[in-house]
Amino acid sequence: MGPFHITSEEVRIMEIRHSAPQDLDRMAALYVQARQFMKETGNPNQWGPTNWPPTDLLRKDIAAGRSYVCVHDGKVVGTFCFLQGEDIEPTYRDIQEGGWHYDGPYGVVHRLAGDGSVKGIGQACLDWAFQQCGHLRVDTHGDNHVMQDLLKRTGFAYCGIIHVLEDNNPRLAFDKHI
C-alpha cells in the first residue's frame, strides 16, 4: 500500500502512510491529546486510566506494518492501527446482543487519534481503510460519542457488544461492507 492522498474542501492534501520509528514521539503526543479530548467530551475511561496505548504496542504496530500516520502540510496530524484478513481480531469472535452483518475477511481500525488541527482526519482514516478492503469492523467505548457519531455518519451499522482484553468495559461494535 503506497501513500494515499485525500482532497476535500476542508483538507487541501492529506497523506496516509505507514508509520516509521521516527514517528513514535509524535504518535505518543497525539495519544496524549486524544486522551485529554476524550476526557473533555465525557469519555475519560476508554484510554485514560491505563494511558492507552502503551509505547511498546505502538513499536510492535510499526514493526508489523500495521501502524499508519496521517500527514498534512508535512506534519503528522493523525494516527491509527489497521489490519486486515480472516478472523484477525480474536475479541470479535464473541459478539453479544447482536451479531456481525457480514462474514469473511475484514479490516479493523484501532487506536484512531487526531490532533484536531484538520477537520476530517477520522473520516479520512476510516475512508482509507475501507478502500483497502471493503469490509471494516470497529469497536468503541460506550462513552465515546464522538467516535460513535463518526461511525454512523460514515455508514457503519451497530452490531452488538464485544469485550477487549485491556479492561472490563464493554465496547460497541460496528461494521461496514460494500
VMD Tcl script that draws the C-alpha trace (Angstrom):
set ca {
  {0.00 0.00 0.00}
  {1.51 3.28 -1.08}
  {0.68 6.74 0.17}
  {-2.97 7.67 -0.11}
  {-3.85 11.28 -0.81}
  {-7.15 12.79 0.25}
  {-8.52 16.07 -1.01}
  {-11.68 17.86 0.05}
  {-12.93 21.35 0.74}
  {-11.63 21.22 4.32}
  {-8.43 19.31 3.68}
  {-6.12 20.52 0.92}
  {-4.00 17.35 0.85}
  {-3.64 14.68 3.48}
  {-1.37 11.69 3.01}
  {-1.79 8.39 4.82}
  {1.38 6.33 5.03}
  {2.95 3.61 7.15}
  {4.33 4.89 10.43}
  {8.07 4.78 10.92}
  {10.12 4.58 14.12}
  {10.86 8.30 13.87}
  {7.08 8.97 14.10}
  {6.82 7.36 17.54}
  {7.23 10.52 19.63}
  {4.64 12.39 17.57}
  {2.25 9.44 17.76}
  {2.63 9.33 21.54}
  {1.87 13.07 21.68}
  {-1.26 12.52 19.58}
  {-2.48 9.92 22.06}
  {-1.86 12.32 24.96}
  {-4.03 14.88 23.14}
  {-6.64 12.23 22.34}
  {-6.91 11.13 25.97}
  {-7.40 14.75 27.03}
  {-10.04 15.29 24.31}
  {-11.85 12.11 25.37}
  {-11.85 13.26 28.98}
  {-13.24 16.67 27.98}
  {-16.01 15.09 25.89}
  {-17.27 12.69 28.56}
  {-15.10 9.67 27.81}
  {-12.40 9.54 30.50}
  {-12.28 5.74 30.82}
  {-11.56 4.40 27.33}
  {-7.82 5.19 27.25}
  {-7.28 7.44 30.26}
  {-6.83 5.17 33.27}
  {-4.26 2.98 31.51}
  {-2.60 5.70 29.38}
  {-3.55 3.60 26.39}
  {-1.95 2.73 24.05}
  {1.41 1.72 25.55}
  {4.56 2.68 23.69}
  {5.59 -0.97 23.35}
  {2.38 -1.70 21.44}
  {2.99 1.26 19.13}
  {6.50 -0.04 18.43}
  {5.10 -3.50 17.64}
  {2.47 -1.98 15.34}
  {5.15 -0.02 13.46}
  {7.41 -3.09 13.13}
  {4.49 -5.22 11.91}
  {3.49 -2.66 9.26}
  {0.03 -2.07 10.71}
  {0.59 1.45 12.04}
  {-0.27 4.47 9.93}
  {0.00 8.22 10.19}
  {-1.97 10.97 8.53}
  {0.24 13.80 7.27}
  {-0.99 17.30 6.40}
  {1.33 20.11 5.28}
  {4.32 17.99 6.32}
  {3.05 17.41 9.87}
  {1.71 14.18 11.36}
  {-1.83 15.10 12.44}
  {-3.35 11.66 12.99}
  {-2.54 8.02 13.59}
  {-4.26 4.65 13.68}
  {-3.69 0.93 13.50}
  {-5.12 -1.03 10.57}
  {-5.02 -4.75 9.93}
  {-6.98 -6.98 7.62}
  {-7.56 -10.64 6.93}
  {-9.65 -13.60 8.06}
  {-10.55 -13.73 11.77}
  {-7.85 -11.18 12.62}
  {-9.36 -9.78 15.82}
  {-9.86 -12.54 18.41}
  {-12.07 -10.36 20.62}
  {-14.53 -10.06 17.71}
  {-15.31 -13.80 17.75}
  {-17.76 -13.38 20.63}
  {-20.28 -10.64 19.96}
  {-23.20 -10.25 22.35}
  {-26.64 -8.69 22.00}
  {-26.40 -8.82 18.22}
  {-24.08 -10.08 15.52}
  {-21.84 -9.02 12.68}
  {-23.71 -8.15 9.50}
  {-21.14 -9.75 7.19}
  {-18.81 -12.73 7.30}
  {-15.50 -13.28 5.57}
  {-12.25 -11.34 5.59}
  {-12.37 -7.85 7.09}
  {-10.26 -4.93 8.15}
  {-10.08 -3.42 11.61}
  {-9.21 0.13 12.64}
  {-7.88 0.54 16.17}
  {-6.43 3.43 18.14}
  {-7.60 6.22 15.84}
  {-6.42 9.63 17.07}
  {-6.01 13.07 15.56}
  {-4.73 16.35 16.90}
  {-7.83 18.34 15.89}
  {-5.85 20.70 13.66}
  {-7.53 19.47 10.46}
  {-11.22 18.76 10.12}
  {-12.00 15.28 8.82}
  {-8.96 13.30 9.99}
  {-11.07 10.50 11.48}
  {-13.25 10.19 8.41}
  {-10.21 10.25 6.12}
  {-8.62 7.38 8.03}
  {-11.81 5.30 8.01}
  {-12.38 6.01 4.30}
  {-8.81 4.98 3.51}
  {-9.13 1.73 5.49}
  {-12.46 0.93 3.84}
  {-10.92 1.41 0.39}
  {-8.25 -1.15 1.29}
  {-10.66 -3.99 2.00}
  {-14.35 -3.10 1.50}
  {-15.34 -4.61 4.87}
  {-14.44 -2.91 8.14}
  {-15.15 -3.69 11.76}
  {-14.59 -1.14 14.51}
  {-15.30 -1.04 18.22}
  {-15.50 1.87 20.61}
  {-16.25 2.61 24.25}
  {-19.87 3.33 25.16}
  {-18.87 6.81 26.35}
  {-17.10 7.69 23.09}
  {-20.00 9.53 21.48}
  {-17.67 11.41 19.13}
  {-16.49 8.13 17.55}
  {-19.99 6.68 17.55}
  {-21.27 9.74 15.66}
  {-18.40 9.47 13.17}
  {-19.13 5.79 12.56}
  {-22.84 6.38 12.00}
  {-22.16 9.39 9.77}
  {-19.79 7.34 7.58}
  {-22.15 4.42 7.02}
  {-21.24 1.99 9.78}
  {-24.01 -0.04 11.40}
  {-24.22 -1.05 15.04}
  {-23.73 -4.81 15.55}
  {-23.58 -5.55 19.28}
  {-21.16 -5.66 22.18}
  {-17.65 -7.10 22.34}
  {-15.15 -7.25 25.18}
  {-11.49 -6.33 24.86}
  {-8.57 -7.75 26.81}
  {-7.31 -4.37 28.08}
  {-10.15 -3.68 30.53}
  {-13.58 -4.81 31.66}
  {-15.53 -2.09 29.85}
  {-17.73 -3.45 27.06}
  {-17.25 -1.97 23.59}
  {-19.88 -1.16 21.00}
  {-19.14 -2.95 17.74}
  {-19.85 -1.57 14.27}
  {-19.26 -2.76 10.74}
  {-19.46 -1.54 7.16}
  {-19.42 -3.54 3.95}
  {-19.52 -2.69 0.26}
}
mol new
graphics top color blue
foreach p $ca { graphics top sphere $p radius 0.5 }
foreach p [lrange $ca 0 end-1] q [lrange $ca 1 end] { graphics top cylinder $p $q radius 0.2 }
display resetview
